[in-house]
Amino acid sequence: MLCGATMGNNKLNWCFGLKDGLKTVEPNETLAKSYLEEAKSSLERAEKNFNDNDLLWSTVVVYYAEYYALYSFLQKIGIKCENHFCSILATTYLLGEEKTKTIKQHKNKRIDAQYYMKVGKGDEVKRALQEAKIFISMFDGIVSTLNEKEINSYRERLRIK
């Protein structure tokens, strides 16, 4: 089921129209938990990469750890999406800019590192790791405490029936 046509947000509408964009599915507690666990595991990998002085891969994995945490929220409320821009956009729409500011910054750092070989200095990557810990913990809290009424409210905000 494609939705979002009456939201008045052109970017969200575009995301709902993409082949691999935003789609409604049944809320999935099991997948949400799996994505949170993968977020935590990836964060450990990013720390190992950092300790091995592999700043490029630490930067890349920090972003993916955060993305898994964010995606756990979407799975919990019944949204599937294979487009990172759209996943972040929908989460920003539902939770607010403040909740997604960190992942947006780290996505840009990941792109710089992965595609342009522009990697931050050790202290910058270390700060990103600390920010990722806070981000993942925040989403763990959001996902772990979501109740059915809140899930339905988020789905309604996207006009998902």
N, C-alpha and C positions, 0 to 999 in steps of 0.2 A: 504494500500500500504506500503510495507516494502522497505526502502531505506537505503543507507549508504554503500553499498557494495564496492563502488569505492573510498571511502574517504581515505583509507590507515590508518585508525585508528582502530586497532583491538578491543579496548574496545567499541567504538561507534558501530562498526559492531555487536559485541556481544549484545549490548543493543537493536539494531534494530531487532535482531533475537529472543529475549525473548518474550514469550507469553504476558506478561504484561509490556514489555519494551517500547522503543520509537516507536511511530506510528504517521503517518501523518494524520491529520484531517483538516477540514476547520478552518482557524483562527476564534476565537470566542471572540469578544469584550465583550460580556455580561458576559461570564465565567471569562474572565480576570479581569473585574471590581469586580465581586463577590469574587474572590480569594484575590484581594487587600483589599477589605473590611474585609474579614475574617482575613487577616494578621493583620490589625489594631486592630480588636476586640480581637484577640488572644494576641496581645501585651499588651492590657489593662488587660486581664486576668492574664498574667504573672506578671504584676506590682502588681495586687491585691494579687496574691500568695506571691510575695516577701514581700509586706507590712504585710501580715499575717504570715510572717516568715516561709513560706513553700518553702524552697529553692529548694527542689527536683522538685516539680511541676513547679516552676518558670523556672528552667533550661529546663525542658522538653518542656514547652509551648513556651519559647523563640525560640527554634529550629523550632517548627511547625509554628510559626508566620513567621519566615524567609522563611520557605519552601513554605508557601502559596504565599508569595510575589514573590519568584522565579518562582513558577508554573504559576503565572499570566502571566509572560513573555512568557512561553512556550505556554500557551493557546492563547495568542495574536498572536503568529506566526504560530499556527496550529500544535502543537506537544502535543500528549497525552502520558502520561507515569505513570505507577503505581509503579515504582521502583525508590526510592529516589536516589540511587547511579547514575543511568542512567540520571535522571533529572538534577542532579548537574553536571554530566560529560558533557552533551549536552550544558548546559548553560555556563560552563567554556570554552568549545570549541568555542562557538559563541561570548562570551563577554570578555573572558580573565580571567586568574587566579585571578587577583586583585579583580574582582567583586564577586568571590565566596569564597574567603579566609575565611571570617567571618562565613559563614554557614558551611563550612567544620569543622572549629574549634568547633562550637557549636553543630554540629552533634555528634562529639566525646564526648563532655561533656554530651550530652543527653544520649548517650549510657552508659557512666559511671554511671550517676545518676540513670537511669531507670533499668539497669540490674545488676549493681555491688554496688549500694547504695553508690557510691563515689560522694559526692556533694561538690561543691566548697563552700568556706566561703562567708559570706554575701557580702563583697566588690567585690569578683570575680563575683558573680551573678549580683550584681548591675552594674558592668562594662559590663557584657554580655547584660543586658537590654539596656544600652546606645548604645552599638554596634548594637543591633537589631533595635533600632529606626533609626539609620543611614542607615542600610541595607535596611529596608523596605522603607524608604524615597527615597533611591537611585533607587530601583526597581519601585516605584511609578512613579518617574520621567522618567525612561526608558520606561515603559509601556504606560504612558500617552502621550508621545510625538512620539511614533513609527508611522511612516507613511507607506503607502502601498509599496513604493519603498524599504524601509528598511526591511519590513516584507519579501518581495520577495527575497531580498539579503540574509537574514538569511536562508530562505528556500533553496535557491540555494546553499549556503555553505554546507548544509546537503544533497544536490542533491535531493531535494524534488520538484517534478514537479506538 
